[in-house]
């Protein structure tokens, strides 16, 4: 954590969240997101959504679904208040397009992206592209991220797309039973390559559902990788949280209850 000259923390300027997996079947998680937007996101300058906001996204024509429309409207309220809202696609909602972006009033960013917040230059990503040990997933990712594949898929009727997605999700859940946590985590060399490519020393990402602060020596300095938590408020042991950067450039992690989590570099 970067030191500050004052005992009082500076005002938060940017918030980062990911992996909420929003769906109508999880009303408490949905309400937690609405509460977060109203109580916290409306008070900052920038909000970064780093993928898998939705459990799945079948195409922007699904905005007609009341639940999806409500989510977009809630984000629009934040952006309309003057907050810049940025989006990086996840592995569940990579089909979000310009239609959703216009409706929600957000700015779509490539994965990865380099940003400047409060004098800090850092990289942001969803994180799935760095899980290179999961060869089956990387092959699937390469296929579905092709513009031609997406055009053909989005040309199918919405109901058919949802049925296909449901089948893929079921198959993926079954495959994950046979994969080790190490395979589904980011690859160290891929992370190092991302740091090199972006010429940054700080990275924020999600996807792995393994929130942590990792510090790695590099040359004469330190590279720091912050991993965002997934959100799940519809269970007894709730999960969630966010990362905040204040005006002094201090990065802080917060849990589902809003309490700060001290950095304990892994």
N, C-alpha and C positions, 0 to 999 in steps of 0.2 A: 504494500500500500504506500502510495506517495505521501510524504510528510507535508503538513500544512503549518503555516506560521501561527495560526490561531487555534485556541482551544475549542472554539465553536466551529462546527462544520459549515462549509460554504453551501450556498443553495444548490440543489440538484439541477443540472442542465440537461441531462440525457438519461433515458431509461432503456434497458434492453431486456426482452423476454423472448421465449421460444417454447415450442413443444407443449402448447396448451391442449392440443387435440380436441378442440371444441366440437361438441355434438349435442343434439337435443336430449340425448339419453343421460347427459351429465349436467343437470341443472345447477348444482352447487358450484361446479367448476366454471360454468358460464356466468353465474352471478359474481363469482370472485373476479372474473375478468372485467365485468361491468363496474364493479366497485373499484378495481385498480385504475381503470380509465378515469373515473370521476374523482377519486381521492388523490391520485398520484400523477397520472399522465397529463391531466389538465393543468398541472402546476409547473411543467418543465418546458424546455424549448424544443426538445427532440425526443421522439419515441421510435425505437427500432424493433421491428417484429422479425425475428430471425428464423422463420420457417416453422412449419407444422402448427400454424395457428389453428387449422382445422384438422379433424380426424381424417378427412379426405375432401377433395374438391374435384367434382366431375366436369366442371366447365362453368363459365360465367353465366350461362343461361340458367344455372341453378340459383341465381340470385333471386328468382321469383319465389323460392321456398321461404316462407316467413322467418324461419330461424336464421337462415343465412342473411336475409335482408336486415334483420335486427342487429346482427353482428356488424355488418357494413355500416349501418346507421350509427351505431355506437362509436365506431372509429371515425366516421365523418364528423361527429360532434366534437371530437378531440381536435381534428385537423381544422375545423371551422373556427375553433377558439384561438387559432394562431400557432398551434403546435405543429412542427414538421413531423410527419409520420413516414417512416421508411420501411420497405418490405424486401426481404430476401426469401425466395421460395424454399420450401422444405421438400422432403421426399413424399409427403402426403398431399401437399397442395401446390405442386409445381405447375398445375394447369391454371392457376389464377392468372388472369390476363388483364388487358387494359380496361375492360369493362368493369371489373371489380375495383381496379385502381381508381377509376374516375368516380365510381359510386362512393367509395370509402374515403376519397380525398387523400390518397397516399402516393408515395413515389417509389417505384420499383427499382431495385438495385441489382446488379449482377452479383453472382456468388463466385469468388469472394469479392469484397470491396474494401477499399482503404478510405478511412474517414478521419477527420480532424475534429476533436471535441475538447474544448477548454484547453487548447494548446497541446493536446496529446494526439499523436498520430498512431492509429491502430487499425488492425485488420478485423473484419467481421465476416462470418460465414455461417451457413447452417451446420456444416460439419460432416455430412454424409459423404462428400467427395473425398474426404481424407480417410475413410474406412476401407482402405485399399486391400486389406487382408480378406475381406468378404468378397471373394471373386464372383460368386453368383449374383450378389446384389450389384456390384459394379457393372456387370454385363447388362443387367436389367436397367440400371440407371442410364447407361449409354444409349440404350434403345429408346426409352421413353422420353429422353430429353431431345431427341431429333425432331426438328420442325416438321418433317414429312410425316413422321409417326403421329405427332400431336394433331396435325391437320386431319389425318384420316380418322383418328379416334374421336375427335370433337365433331366429326360429321355424322357420327352414329346418333341415334335417338338417345335422349337423356336417360331414360329408364334402362336402356341396354348398357350404357356406360356405367351406371350405378351397379348393375348386376355384375359386370365384368370386374369392377373395382372390389366389390364384396368378395368375389371369388379369389382375387389376387391377395387380398388382405388375409383371408382364411388360410391360403396356401403359405403365405409369409409367416403367419403365426406358428404354423406347424413346422416350418423349416427352422425357425428360431429355437425350437426345443432342442435341436441337434447341433446348435452352434455355441461355441464357447463365448464368454463375455469378451475375451481378448480379440477374437475375430471381429466382433461387432463394435469394438472400440476403434478410435482413430489409430492410424499407423504413425509411429514416431518419425519415420523418414518423410512421410507425406506432410506431416505438420512442419517439419524442418524446411521442406521445399516451399511450403506456403509462406513461411516467414521470409525465406530468401526472395521469393518472387515479389512479395509486397514490400520488402525492405522495411519491415516493422519489427518491433520487439514486444508488442502486445497483441494478443488475439482473443476475441470473444466469439464463442460458438455454442451451439446446442447439439441436438440430435441424439447424443449417446445416453442421455438421462443419468449422467454420472457427474453431478455438480461438484466442482472442485476448483482450486487455484493451483496450477502446476507451474513451477519455476525451473528453468533449464539454463545452466551456464552456457554462454556462447561468446567466444573470443574473450573480450575483456568486460563483458556485460552479462545481463540476464534477460532471457526471453520468458515472458509470462503468458500462460494460456488459461483463460477463464472459461469454465464450462457452465452453461446455464442449466437449471433444473427443468424437468417436466412438471406439469401441473395436474393434480388429481385431488379434488376436494370432495368427491363423492365416495370416499372410503374412510374407514376409521382412522388410519394413519395417513394424514393428509400430506401432500407434497405441493411444492410451488416455490415461487420466488422470482427475483429479478436482480439485475446488476444496475448500479447507478454510478454516474460520474458527476462530480460537483464542479463548481466554477473554478476551483483550485486545481482541478485535474485529478482529484482523488477518486479511485475506483473502490466501490464498496459492494458487497454481496448481501442480499437479504433473503430470508426464508419465507415460507408461506404465511407466517404469522406477522410479517412485517418487521421482525427483529433482525438486526445486523448479525451477519455470520463472520466471525474473525477469520482472517486468512491464515490457513495452516498449510503452507505450500507442500504439495505431495511430490 
